[in-house]
Amino acid sequence: MAETTTIARPKAAANHLGVSTSTLYRWERERPDFPRRIKLGPRASGWRVADLDAWLEKQAAQGREVAA
């Protein structure tokens, strides 16, 4: 059976991360480790929720390393 991939459009992705859409776009532009958008159509794009979650986990792990 095929695995379902959930795609979050910009507003939903920003909400998922707890930031504004402008912060989401800034992170995409300025952070090389931030997940890249997926083109869904001529005027639509989004992020894989699994990629966003993995990025959040990585950020949290790095924060724990710095605090230790």
Rosetta silent file (secondary structure, phi, psi, omega in degrees, C-alpha in Angstrom):
SEQUENCE: MAETTTIARPKAAANHLGVSTSTLYRWERERPDFPRRIKLGPRASGWRVADLDAWLEKQAAQGREVAA
SCORE:     score description
SCORE:     0.000 S_00000001
   1 L     0.000  139.064 -178.132    0.000    0.000    0.000 S_00000001
   2 L   -73.405  143.113  177.954    1.329    3.481   -0.872 S_00000001
   3 L   -80.698  136.780  179.590    2.329    5.823    1.929 S_00000001
   4 L   -86.759  130.707  177.199    0.320    9.042    2.127 S_00000001
   5 L  -106.552  122.695  178.015    2.341   12.258    2.171 S_00000001
   6 L   -89.133  128.571  178.513    0.707   15.228    3.816 S_00000001
   7 E  -110.705  130.813  177.878    1.541   18.557    2.215 S_00000001
   8 E  -105.000  124.491  174.080    1.033   21.796    4.130 S_00000001
   9 L   -68.311  166.909 -172.348    0.391   24.948    2.139 S_00000001
  10 H   -51.576  -47.460 -178.142    2.271   28.060    3.381 S_00000001
  11 H   -63.771  -42.739  179.322   -0.311   29.249    5.910 S_00000001
  12 H   -68.401  -38.115  178.607   -0.748   25.748    7.344 S_00000001
  13 H   -64.619  -44.141  177.765    3.020   25.151    7.386 S_00000001
  14 H   -61.970  -43.527  178.452    3.617   28.404    9.256 S_00000001
  15 H   -62.130  -42.037  179.225    0.870   27.516   11.695 S_00000001
  16 H   -59.595  -37.983 -179.107    2.363   24.032   12.156 S_00000001
  17 H   -87.097  -11.993  179.992    5.721   25.617   13.051 S_00000001
  18 L    77.455   31.099  179.992    4.150   28.343   15.197 S_00000001
  19 L  -131.372  172.846  176.165    5.516   31.219   13.119 S_00000001
  20 L   -80.338  163.447  177.825    4.223   33.774   10.636 S_00000001
  21 H   -64.946  -33.042  178.529    4.270   33.108    6.907 S_00000001
  22 H   -66.053  -36.961  175.770    6.909   35.837    6.488 S_00000001
  23 H   -66.283  -41.590  177.355    9.155   34.000    8.978 S_00000001
  24 H   -55.874  -48.988 -179.790    8.540   30.743    7.106 S_00000001
  25 H   -67.288  -36.217  178.145    9.673   32.321    3.824 S_00000001
  26 H   -65.026  -44.074  177.922   12.649   34.005    5.519 S_00000001
  27 H   -60.459  -41.272  179.992   13.798   30.669    6.997 S_00000001
  28 H   -62.106  -39.137 -177.630   13.485   29.075    3.569 S_00000001
  29 H   -75.673  -38.877 -169.556   15.579   31.856    2.061 S_00000001
  30 H  -102.050  -19.786 -176.687   18.221   32.178    4.816 S_00000001
  31 L  -108.197  111.953 -178.240   18.583   28.710    6.355 S_00000001
  32 L   -65.053  -21.711 -178.676   20.214   26.124    4.104 S_00000001
  33 L   -89.200   -3.546 -179.144   18.986   23.288    6.346 S_00000001
  34 L   -75.128  139.446 -179.434   15.318   24.344    6.133 S_00000001
  35 L   -57.115  145.248  178.469   13.116   22.023    4.023 S_00000001
  36 L   -86.713  149.074  176.087   12.451   23.109    0.451 S_00000001
  37 L   -69.127  154.653  175.469    8.999   23.738   -0.934 S_00000001
  38 E  -110.409  129.192  177.723    7.378   21.305   -3.317 S_00000001
  39 E   -75.763  122.533 -179.262    5.741   22.718   -6.430 S_00000001
  40 E  -100.858  -21.517 -179.030    2.151   21.487   -6.598 S_00000001
  41 E  -177.222 -172.937 -177.294    1.055   23.418   -9.650 S_00000001
  42 L   -59.414  -33.354 -176.997    1.614   26.691  -11.497 S_00000001
  43 L  -129.426   24.638 -177.121    0.524   28.785   -8.521 S_00000001
  44 E  -138.260  137.646  176.006    0.636   26.327   -5.619 S_00000001
  45 E  -148.819  167.996  179.478    3.391   24.987   -3.413 S_00000001
  46 E  -169.020  179.981 -179.600    3.785   23.480    0.002 S_00000001
  47 E  -118.660  144.626  171.919    6.011   21.576    2.400 S_00000001
  48 E   -68.894  126.981 -179.592    5.926   17.908    3.401 S_00000001
  49 H   -60.602  -37.962  178.510    4.759   17.882    7.013 S_00000001
  50 H   -60.941  -37.949  177.764    7.185   15.015    7.717 S_00000001
  51 H   -66.655  -41.298  177.852   10.083   17.209    6.490 S_00000001
  52 H   -63.682  -43.198  179.402    8.964   20.079    8.736 S_00000001
  53 H   -63.764  -41.364  178.487    8.679   17.721   11.722 S_00000001
  54 H   -63.772  -40.079  178.602   12.137   16.265   11.053 S_00000001
  55 H   -64.518  -42.587  177.644   13.591   19.775   10.852 S_00000001
  56 H   -61.324  -42.953  178.352   11.921   20.711   14.155 S_00000001
  57 H   -60.519  -42.236  179.482   13.349   17.582   15.801 S_00000001
  58 H   -63.228  -42.416  178.989   16.818   18.467   14.523 S_00000001
  59 H   -63.432  -42.161  179.808   16.507   21.998   15.902 S_00000001
  60 H   -65.001  -41.687  179.545   15.364   20.663   19.289 S_00000001
  61 H   -64.174  -41.279  178.422   18.240   18.162   19.408 S_00000001
  62 H   -65.354  -35.966  177.274   20.763   20.882   18.615 S_00000001
  63 H   -65.099  -38.714  178.462   19.241   23.023   21.370 S_00000001
  64 H   -67.569  -36.543  179.077   19.644   20.188   23.865 S_00000001
  65 H   -65.467  -40.522 -179.539   23.286   19.750   22.816 S_00000001
  66 H   -67.209  -38.479 -177.469   24.018   23.441   23.345 S_00000001
  67 H   -73.046  -23.374 -176.426   22.325   23.406   26.769 S_00000001
  68 L   -75.576    0.000    0.000   24.278   20.328   27.945 S_00000001
